Amino acid sequence: MVRSTKSSFITEIPLIVNSKQEAELLSRFQAGRQLYNACLNEAMKRLELIRNSEPYKTAREIPKTKKKERSEAFKKAREQYRYSEYDLHSFASITSKNSKWIAEKIDSNTQQKLATRAFKASERVMLGVASGVRYKVPSRFRSVEGKTNKQGLRWKDDCLVWGSLKLQPVIDPVNPVIRHGLESPVKYVRLLWRILNGKRRWYAQLVNEGLPYQKPQNYVSDGLIGLDLNISNIAFVGDTHADLLPFAENVPTFQKDIAALQRKMQRSQRANNPDNFESNFEARKGRKTVVKKGKVKKGKAQWRKSSNYFKASAKKRELERRKTAYAKTKNRSVINEILRHGKHIKTENVSVKGWQKRYGKAISAKSPGFVQSELKRKAECAGGSFTKFSTQKTALSQTHLDGSRIKKSLSERVHRDVTGILEHHRDLFSAFLSRFVNQDKLVLQDAQTEYPGAESLLLEAHQRYLTRKQVSTSESRKPGSPSERVSNKGKAASQIAITSKKLVSILPESACMRDRRVAQC
């Protein structure tokens, strides 16, 4: 079946589920989980047979320049062992009929979607995107979905219908987002559950055809945005506005509560599994002798978990869920604020995964990767663009308006240009320069021409950032904090653009520079 190219969006609606309906739903989810694991196991077996076959080895020896011939060879190797999405559909149908119990609980359309889900997981391994697959345990299998809205799992008469089950939704008639979703055509329905405050909650996700509802305050403008993504904040410069916005502003981190629960879980594990830990030992701490706990022994081991451990784990999981939900809400407001000033975005091609190795906790709390991906999705959905350019070739954080490049340490957050212009925040100035990057090259002449008009925007944005309340006191030690270093002494400049004159004489005199000259006189 050809994949639909029409736009779609999701409308999530909570459901009213009593104890009897929940028991039936859990039994159906258990049947779906077993079928998914069976399909995944079969797909991995067939994939292993393909990799060990002679046609596959022959296909790998074909040069990559011969794309068509190489593709046909791999296709024949897969066909020989019936490794395709539709072959896995047949396997799912046979398996469910043989078990009888699965066929009674899961309709044929849902069976095919579970087989498709398993095939895509194995395909990621085949393509080298993933190193392995994960078989689902009951706590990790949280959603099933239909194939169409005509039979099986479907949305009918403002109710979720799945066979003999009919689940009533909780619909807010005043909410324009929900009303827009209910009025739009439904492609298919997804049923899922989440644990909120220790209780299981059920939801229906309607995959609608069309475009999502856009709130009046979240309009998208047709302008150019220069972007600079950091670990804890994002700087953007548009045609008429610039700002430096923090990620997840005023979001509670629950650090003390989570740390207390982690200690409680650790004590429980040590009490119930003493053989899995090394013996305690004495160590010197200054002038004192302290007893340190032994580390976990290497190798596989059986772990016994008490009811208190599971309770503490559930509380910790709930705190982390709340923290993530708060952070996403705040970061979405940041994304909407940027799109209000432009939908054609230029930014450096930074690696958030690389940041995770060095700033793991900050990345977890601030989620810059989510902001980047969501900004790209929304900009392209609105007809805009999201262009990335090389960080190494441009080095915007080190570049001055005369084209020279001077290295800075990460702690130096203020840019003092060698041309004598006013000081600016490092990220804001980089965002300004990114507006003039084309094909991994900075067009200095355009940046010099546009700077006088953007100078006041950069200064106002920096002042707003300094007066804005920080998320937490710990942020003062991270890049982007108010404690700025402004000295560039002792740095060597290397010319990366040929300029015959001093830039001060080339640039038109801006209003701020003119006012400063008059004051000095």
N, C-alpha and C positions, 0 to 999 in steps of 0.2 A: 504494500500500500504506500502510495506516494505521500510524503509528509506535507501537511498543509502549510502554505506560506502566508496565510492570512494572520493578521495581528490578533493577539489574544491577551487577556488579563485574568486575574484571579479575584474572586469575591468570596471571602471567608465568612461563614455564618455559624454560630454556635447552635448545638442541637440539644433538645430535651430527651434524656435517655433514662429510663427507670432501671431498676435492678434486673428485671427479667430480660429486658432488651439488651442490657450490657452483657449479661451472661451469654446470650446468643451471639452478640457481636464478637466477644472474645473467642468463642469457639470457632467462628468463621475466620477470624484473624489467625488462629492457631492452624487451621487447615491451609490458609493462604501461605503462612510461613513455611510449612512443611513442603508445599508444592514449590515454592520459590527455591528452597534449599536443594530439592531434588533436581530442578531444572538447572540450577547453577552448577551442581556437581556433574551433571551430564554434559553441560557445555564445556567445563574444564577438562573432562575426559576426552571429548572430541578434539579440543584444542591441542591437547598433549599428543594425541595420535597424529594430528596434522603436522606438528613440529618434528615428529620423528619419522615422517614419511619421506620417500624419495622425491615425489613431485615438489614438496615444499623446499627440500634442500636444493633441488635443481633451480627452482624459482629464485632462491636467494643468490645464486651465482650469476643470474642475468644482470648486466650493468643497469644502474639506475637511469642512465640516459635513454634506455629503451623502455619507456614508461608503459606503453600499451602492451607490449609483449610480456613484461614483468607482471603487470596487473592480471592478464589472462592466465598466466601460470599459477599465480596465487589463488585465483578464482577456481581453477580446476582442482587444486589441492583441497580447498574447502568443500567443494561439491562431492569429492570422493568420500569424505567422512561425514557428509550431511551436516555441516556446520553453518547454519544460517538461522535467521530469526524465525522463518516459517517452519523449518524442520523442528525447531524447539517448540513451536506451537503444537505440532503433532505429538511430540513427546509428552507435553503437559496434558493434552487431552487423554492419551493412553494411560498415563500415570493416575490421573484423577478417576478414570473409569475403573481401573483395577483396584483402587483403594475403596471405592464406593462412598466412603465417608466424605472425601474431599469433593466428589461430584455432587453430593447432596448439599454441601455448604457453599460451594463457590460456583457461580455460573460460568459459562463457556467464555464470555467476553473478558471477565476478570481473570480467568485462567490464562488467556492469551496475553493480557497485559503483564501478568507476573512472569510469564516466559520471556517476554520482550525485555523486561527489567533485568532478568538474569542474564540474557544474552548480551545486553549492553555492558554489564559489569565484566563479563569475560572478554568482551571485545576491547575494553580498555587495557587489559593485560596483553592481548594479542598485538595491539598497536604500540605498546610500551609506555602508555600514559600512566598505568598503575603497575605496581610490582606484584600484587596478589588480590584475591577477593576475600570478602568476609561473609561467612554464613551467619544468618540471623538467629539470634536468641529471642525469646518472647519479649523481653524488655526493649529490644532494638527494632522490632518489626511494628511500625506505628502507622502505616498507611496502605490503603489499597485504592485502586481507581478503576473506573469503567473504560470501555473503548468508545462508546457513543452514548448519547443521551436518549436512545430509543428503546434499549432493553438492558437487562441486568441492573447494575448500579446506576441509578438515574435520578434526575430532579423533575418531579412531576407535581403540578398543582401546589407549588410552594411547600413541598415536602420531599424528604429524601426517601426513596423507595428502593429496597433491595430484597427482591423476592417477597416473602411474607412480612418482612419488616417495613414499617412505615414510621419514620422518625420526624417529629415536629420540630421546626426551627424556632429560634428566638430572633425575631425580625424587628428592627427599630424602623418604623415607617418614616420617621423624621430625618434619618440619616440619608443624605443624598448619594453617598457612595454605595450603600446597600441597595437603595432604590434603583440606581443606574445598573447595578449588576443583575438585579432581578428582571429588569426590562430588556436586557441584552440577550441574544441567542446563546444557549449553553452548548458547548462542544461535548464535554464529558464532565463527570463529577469525581472528586477525590474525597474519600472518607479517612479521617485521621483522628488520633487522640494525643493528648498531652497531659502531663502531670503538673497541676497548678496547686500550690499550697497543700501538697500531699494527696490531692484528689484527682481522679481521672476525669478529664473533660473531653467531650467529643465535638468535632467540627466537620462541616461540609465545605469543601472548596469547589466553587463553581468555576470551571475554566470557560470563560466567556469569549465570544468572538467580537472583535472590535477594539476600540481604544478605551483605557480606563478613564474614570471620571477625574476631571481636573478641577481642583478647588480654585476659586477666583484669585486668592492670594498667591497661589503657586503657578503664576503664569510664566511662560518662557519667552525671553526676548531674543531677537535676531542680532546678536553682537559677537564680537571677538573677545575671548577671555584668555589671558595668560595665567598659568597656574603653577604653583610651586608646592608640592606635597612634602610634608614633614612628618615626623613621628607623632607629634601631639597637636599639630595645627596645620592649617592649609591657607596659603596666601593666594589671592587672585586679584588681577587688575583688568578691569573692563574698559569700555570706551568712556564712561562717565563716573565710574565708581571703583573703589579698591578697598580691600579689607583683609584682615588677618584673623581668621576664625579658629578657635580651639575645638578639638574633637571632644565629644562626650562631656560638654560643659556641665559642671555641678552634678555629675552622676555619682551616686553613692557607690563606693567600692566594697564595702562590707569586709574590709581587710581583717579587722580584729575578730569578727564573728567567724569568718572562714578559717582563720588561723586557729582559733579555739576548737572548732569542730575537727580540723585536721589532727590536732594533738590528741583529741578524744578518740578518733579513729585509730591513730597509731598506738595508743595505749591498749585499746581493745585487741588489735592485731597481735601485739606482743604477748598479751595475757593468754590468748587462745591458740597461738602458734609459736610457742617458745623454741621449737626445734628448727624453725625457719630463720632464726636470727643467730648471729655470732654472739659469744659471751661478752658481757660488759668488761670494760678495762679501765684502769686508772691512768690519768694523764695530768700533766702539769699545766696550770693556767695562771701565769704570773707566779706568785709565791704560794698559791694554793694547789692542792691535789684534788682533782675532781674525778668523778666516775662518769665515763661516757658510755652510751648505749651501743651495743654491737650492731653492725650493719646486716642487711639482708643477705643470706647465703646465696651464692650463685647457683644457677641451674633451676630446673622446674621443681615445683613443690605444691603440695596440697594446702589450701588455705581454708580455715574454718572461720566463718563470720557470724558473729552473734547478732541478736535482734537489736541491741543497742548500736552496733556498728551500722546496720542498715538504716536505723532512724537518723543517726548523725549524717550518714551519707545523703539521705533524702533532704535533710535541712540544708546541707552544703550545696547540693544540686539546685535547690530552689533559690538560694541566694545568688548563685552564679547565673541562673536564668533571668532573675529580676535585673541584675546588673547589665546583662547583655541586652535585654529589652529596653531599658532606659537609654543605653548607649546608642542603640539603633534609632530610637526616636529622635534623640538630639542630633545625630549625624544626618538624618534625613532632612532636618530643618536647615542644616548647613548646605546640603546639596541643593535644596530648593532656593536658598538665598543666592547661590552662585548662578543658577540657571535664570534667575530673574534679571540678570545683567548680560546674559549671552549664552548661546548654545554651540558656538564654534570654539572649541577648547584646544589649546596647545599646552603640553606639559612634558617634563622630562620623563624618560623611560626608567623610572626607579624600580628597584626590586624590593617589594615588601617582604618577600620570603627571606631575603638576605638580612633585612633588619631584624627579623625574628630571632636570629641566632645571637644578636648582641643586645637587643632591647625587647626580650620576650614578654615581660610583664606589661610594659608600656604599650606594645602592639596589641596585647590581649585586651587591655582596658580601653584603648582609643579606637581600634579597628580602622586604620587608614586604608587598608586594602578594600574593605567594604565600601568606603566613601569613593574610592577610585573606580571600582567596578560599577557601582550604582550610578555614579555621575556619567560614566561612558554610556551605560544602557539608556538612561533618561535623555541624554543629549541626542543620541542617534535615533531614539524613538520619536523625538520632536522634530526630526529632519535636520539636525545639526551634525557636527563632526567631532571626533576626539582623536587628535593627532599627537603621537609620541615621537620625541626626537632623542638622539644620543646624548647621554650625560657627559661622556668622556670627550666627545668632539666639541661640545659647546661650553661646558664648565661655567655656567652662568653665575654661580655663587662666587666665582673668583674673577669674573670679567668686569672691567671698568669701561666707562663710556669712550675712552680713547683707544680701546682695543687691547690694552695690556691685561695680563693675567697675573694676579697675585694670590698665592695660596693663603687660606685662612684655616684656623682650627675650628672645630665644631662649636666651641664655646663662644666664639666671636660672632655675635648675632647682629651687629650693626655694621653697615657698609659705609666706609669712608672712601669716596672716590678720589683718585689722584688728580682729577680735573678741577677739584675745588668746589664742586656742587655740594649742596647740603647733605647731611648724613641721613641715611635711610635704613630701615630694617632690612637685613640681609635677604630674607625670604620674599619680601615685597619687591625689592629691586630685581631679584631673579625672576619673579613673576612678570614684572614689567618687560624685561629683556626677552622673555619667552614669546611674547606677542610678535617679535620680529625675527623668529627663527623659521627658515624655509629650507627643507631638505638637509637637515643637520648642520646648517650654517646660519650664523647670526649676521643679519644685515645691519651693520653698525650705522650706516647713513640714515636709515629710517628711524632707528632708536634715538639718534642724536636730534633728528628733526622733531620727533614727537615728545621728547622729554620735557621741554618747558611747559607744555599743556598738562602733563601728568604729574608734575612735581608736587602740586598742592594735594592731589589725590593720595599720593604716597605718604606725605607728611600727616595728613588727617587720619589715614588708616593706621599709621604707627602710633599716633596719640590715642586713638580709640583702643588699640590693643593694650597699651600700657595701663590705661585706666580700667580695663575690664577685670573683673574678679577672676582669679585663677581657680582652676578646678580643685587643687589641693596644694598643701605646702611642699609636698615632695616634688611637684612640677618645677620648682624654682631651680633644681639642679639639672634639669634636662634642657636640651637645645630648644630655643624659642622662649626662654624665660625672660622676665624683666631685667634681671641682673646682666647687663650687657657689657661686653668688652669692645672698645672702639679703637684700640691701637693697632696700626699696621706697621709699626716701626720694625726695622730689621728684616723686612720681606723684600725679596728680589722680584723685579718685574720682568716678564718675558713678553715681547711684543707678538701678538697673534694677528694683528691687522696693520697694514701699512698706512700710516698717517704722517703727512709732512708737516703739519702745524699742530700747535697746542689746541686741544678741544675747546678750551675756554673761549678762544677767539673764534671758533667755528660755530658754537652753539648760539642761538638767539638768546638774548638776555631775558630770563624768566622774571616773573613778578617778585618772587621771594628773593632772588639774587639782587634785583634792583633795589628793593626795600632795605636789604642789608647794606648795600653800598652807600645809600643815602644816609643811613644811621651812622655809619662809620665817619662820613664827612662832617 
